[in-house]
Amino acid sequence: MNVQSPKQPYPLKRLAAYTRQYQRRVTLAIICSVLNKLFDLAPPVLIGVAVDVVVSQQNSFMARLGFTAVQSQLVALGAITLVIWALESLFEYLFAVLWRNLAQDIQHDLRLTTYDHVQTLDMAYFEERSTGGLMAVLNDDINQLERFLDVGANDIIQLITTVVAIGGAFLALAPSVAWMTILPMPFVIWGTLKFQQRLAPRYTAVREQVGLLNGFLGNNLSGIATVKSYTAETYEVGRIGHESDTYRQKNEAAIKLSSAFVPLIRMVIVVGFAAIMVFGGLLVTQGRLNVGVYSVLVFMTQRLLWPLTRLGQTLDLYQRAMASTNRVFDLLDTRPSIQDGLESLPLADVRGEVTFAQVNFHYKWRDYEGYTDNRPHVLHELSLHIPAGETAAIVGPTGSGKTTLIKLLLRFYDVVEGQVCLDGRDIRTLNMHDVRRAIGLVSQDVFLFHGTVRENIAYGTFDASLDEIVAAAKVAEAHDFIMALPNGYDTIVGERGQKLSGGQRQRISIARAVLKDPPVLILDEATSSVDNETEAAIQRSMERISVGRTMIVIAHRLSTVRNADRIFVLENGVLREQGTHEELAYQEAGIYAGLWRVQTGMR
């Protein structure tokens, strides 16, 4: 179970706090955005000054600056125009580079932070959620944030700059009509906030549906062999079609509302524009307003109010980004219920003694109302002891709790009651990294990464030399088949090792564990899906690698464990029998004896 932290502040505040390390670059980007917009607003002023030069000539604004001749006024005005346009272009380049690189860096850091946090969560978290859903958060949701920082942040800053600059200019040039331009703005802001309130839940629903859709897609692609073997392609297209259509409908609801924003705001804006045209023109005819100033006012009104129509697009980007940011921070707020121990466990000091003392355990299942403890126990008052350096086997029918023991030893889960000890120390008090570093696991479901054989054997022991890798492969009896591959140790194994057989994957997994050289080695059903020849090879490997270490072998095939120092027999989570193969195999009514007779054909 993972704990959800209390609801955190609004995502924009949290995002601002997260980006505090980039404060200098954010400030520089804001300055460039503001300067670009100020120079962008200059052309209407230059047009007004040009009209003033043509109409007023020697009495123009430029004449008062010392340019007496009309020709010199126009040349000076042209030079100023060139400088302003050059500066506008320069700052447009700078803000684009700054914002885009900032977006990339924030995206990169947030993705790494989130992924690093996800790796700390309990195994239960991953068993309850789809990989596709997590991928949607780590990839698509963080990309939404990048898109907003690329474009939306600059748009908002430049809009604020426009309002402040032009509003101030209007109040300075023509305070008597400035209020006509400013009048629509409260309605625009009010409308924006209302749209924002109604859009937010719609975009949240869209992001949630993206996670579900990605979960279906990821699950189906992982199980494509099953889909094909059961000719279920049409059925799966139908399922994906249903989820995709739900996504389309939720997007459609958001689009319908966001698309209405611009037309409505435009009708409010035109009122201010028309008012300036009419009443400003009347002031010019009455001689109360300079014609050049009137030209500036008309152009500036358009430059002030028209960008407000882009609020719709910016709002759309913002809401998508905030919905995605919410999902990212919700994931970051999830806390693991398994807390790391504080005591260190140096690898060189580990002897490998394993003890389970009065262990009770059951899985917590999650339903629509949350987690429930209303589940039967998987392990009941289980106590067993494996001395350091011995090979112990754990056997029993399916569902008897064998693999659960391993999950508890690796602290994938914590016991409900009792203790699991390594060298006499409760593993809950030990650093989890130290505990897992001391234990090697060869699982029934071998996972190989897409890469070379060499990289997969060296996984977890990344600084191993090729000689060490080859030595481990020889111990695992994998060297000969590896050398027969097209490129030997540099052969690409494919996703999940699909280019190799089950036995080959299993032996590479054993080589990986051998190279790790842990004091405790666990083989969880390592021979369950291999042929007799591979089983024999794995048994020979086990004999070699068991020397000097504690080995725990879980197996259905009892032939694999007959040479173990001690065998523990589980049934329904209870330890029923323990002893050597000879002690257990000939008990008339024993569970182990019954399993042995079935597997050997004895009656």
FENCOR-V244702 format. One record per run of one state. SS is the DSSP state (alpha for helix, beta for strand, coil for the rest). FROM is the first residue (numbers start at 1). LEN is the number of residues. If there is no record, write none. Layout:
# FENCOR-V244702
SS:FROM:LEN, SS:FROM:LEN
This chain:
# FENCOR-V244702
coil:1:1, beta:2:3, coil:5:6, alpha:11:30, coil:41:1, alpha:42:18, coil:60:1, alpha:61:4, coil:65:5, alpha:70:49, coil:119:4, alpha:123:6, coil:129:2, alpha:131:43, coil:174:1, alpha:175:48, coil:223:1, alpha:224:6, coil:230:3, alpha:233:53, coil:286:5, alpha:291:43, beta:334:3, coil:337:6, beta:343:1, coil:344:3, alpha:347:3, coil:350:4, beta:354:8, coil:362:3, beta:365:3, coil:368:2, beta:370:3, coil:373:6, beta:379:8, coil:387:4, beta:391:6, coil:397:5, alpha:402:8, coil:410:7, beta:417:6, coil:423:2, beta:425:2, alpha:427:3, beta:430:1, coil:431:1, alpha:432:6, coil:438:1, beta:439:4, coil:443:9, beta:452:1, alpha:453:5, coil:458:8, alpha:466:10, coil:476:3, alpha:479:5, coil:484:4, alpha:488:3, coil:491:1, beta:492:1, coil:493:2, alpha:495:3, coil:498:4, alpha:502:15, coil:517:3, beta:520:5, coil:525:7, alpha:532:14, coil:546:4, beta:550:5, coil:555:3, alpha:558:3, coil:561:5, beta:566:6, coil:572:2, beta:574:6, coil:580:1, alpha:581:5, coil:586:5, alpha:591:10, coil:601:3
